[in-house]
Amino acid sequence: MQPKLWKAGQIVLALTVVICALTALSTAPRTAYASHCSSPCGCSTGESNNTITHIRNEHGATRVFITEEFMYHQNWLFGANGVTDSFFHSHFLRALMMMTEQLTSNAMMQMLQLGTFFDAQIQIETQRIYQRKAAEAHKDYQPNTQMCVIGGNTRSLASSQRRGEFTRFVMSQRSLERNLHLHGQGSAYDSSTDKLARYEQFARRYCDSRDNGGATANLCPYPQQRFTLNKDIDYARTIDSVTTLDVTFDTAALGDTPDDSTDVIAMSNNLYNSDVLDLFNDTESLTEADKMIYMDVRAIAAKRNVIENSFNAIVGMKALGSEDSINTMNFSRRVLEQLGISDINDQLSMLGGNEVSYSGAGTTMAPTSRPSYYSQMQLLSQRVYQNPEFLIDLYDKPANVARKDVAMQAIGLMLDRDMFDSELRSEMNMAIMLELEIMKYQTDLQNRLNALKDE
């Protein structure tokens, strides 16, 4: 590249020197041939005109000379009439073309280098973005043990809740069938047979000879079951202090197995419908008045069913969990281990909550391994937060803290829903009580209207 540029520079320099020399020669002063004036005071008119004419001729000749010289130089440098072997074409044009080509190549080389720098900058910035996103993803998506605790203990929550709703429905239907004297119930014939069946169950299962200062011993002819004494009336021991009841109606017929459902139903019989409604045995000979009485009896049965619904709902929430809750138990036990409860029997007792588990005719102290919906919700909404490590783990990545917040909100919404259902049941009970109070005034008003009508 440099030898070509040096050669072109030499040619331009030589051409400049030649042009300057020719210009100096063409403009050099010449000897004036004007006539001398005859008088020192001035020239005559003729002499002046001759001088002017001479000067003009010299100027014209000088212009023609300069023009011819420039044309000569122009023809020599650039050629004329299609001549292509001039100095410009032979030497200067080629040098300029080579110089232009060299400059263009240099410019393209520079732009290539500049583009390479741009590519390298974009590549490095892109790699930095990828690395930053990868670091953020590694930070945000790193699992947290508390999230695993919450997620593991919610696996069987929905299925256990559905099983509890089914249990509540079955108990409600059983109570209604008992009130209506359906076949298969102890009250199939009348209220006296219902009480005899309940007394037989009491004597075999719940009778405590120490009650009434020992006077109850005559009512207890059978061997006493020490794990079930008075469980038909002890709400705290039968239901309130238990987190999981061994109550299920989807795998065995009612009363076939002596599980918690026997105690729960016995308590239900004592709390609600202790006196079964007396219905008509022969409905073919009913008068119009008897039919009205029958409708009133059904109204009473409906009211009793509404009141008993709260009890059934509590039993349903504490009923035996679904099959999936067996796997959930493993996660729940770890939560209790972190709280310092290391004994497996204590863990199962807190989660299962059963006082006893039945095996054939005997009884053993083996709690169930299928926690109820109530037990699982108690663990998620209470036990988890009793562990100090839960607060320590809040010093975690923002993404994990946000996930915990969402999980806690979800658990809170489930609790709010359960509380809302409980308030609805309370409102229904209040409505029944209000209707019973209004019935007094309604009956009085109806009697007065009937008296006026008779008059």
Number of C-alpha atoms within 10 A of each C-alpha: 11 9 8 13 14 11 13 19 15 11 15 13 10 10 15 11 10 11 13 10 10 14 13 10 10 14 12 7 8 7 5 10 10 14 12 10 13 10 8 7 7 10 15 12 9 9 16 15 12 14 19 13 13 16 15 12 12 15 12 12 12 14 14 12 14 17 13 12 16 15 14 14 15 15 16 15 18 19 18 14 6 7 11 12 14 17 17 20 15 13 16 20 15 13 21 16 11 16 17 12 13 16 13 12 12 13 12 12 12 12 12 12 12 12 12 12 12 12 12 12 12 12 12 12 12 12 12 12 12 12 12 12 12 12 12 13 12 11 15 15 12 12 11 15 11 17 15 12 16 21 14 16 23 20 15 23 22 13 18 27 22 16 23 28 17 18 25 22 15 18 23 19 13 16 23 17 16 22 28 20 21 14 11 9 17 18 24 17 15 18 19 15 14 20 17 13 13 17 15 14 15 19 18 17 24 23 27 21 18 10 11 9 8 10 11 13 14 9 15 17 11 10 10 16 15 12 14 20 17 20 22 24 18 14 14 10 15 20 22 12 13 20 24 32 30 26 23 22 16 11 6 9 9 15 11 8 14 17 18 25 21 20 22 24 20 18 20 19 20 14 13 15 17 15 13 19 18 16 17 13 9 7 11 7 9 12 10 9 8 13 13 12 13 17 11 12 17 16 12 15 18 15 19 18 19 18 18 20 20 19 18 25 22 16 26 30 26 29 32 31 34 22 14 15 25 15 15 22 21 13 18 26 21 15 22 23 13 14 15 10 15 13 12 12 14 15 21 21 22 21 27 28 25 26 21 18 17 16 12 8 7 8 13 11 13 16 24 22 23 28 36 33 29 26 26 30 19 15 20 22 17 11 15 20 12 15 15 11 13 13 11 9 14 15 10 14 14 12 15 21 17 13 13 17 13 12 16 15 12 12 17 14 12 14 15 12 12 13 12 12 14 15 12 13 18 14 12 17 19 13 14 17 14 11 13 14 11 12 12 11 11 13 11 12 12 12 12 12 12 11 10 9 8 7 6
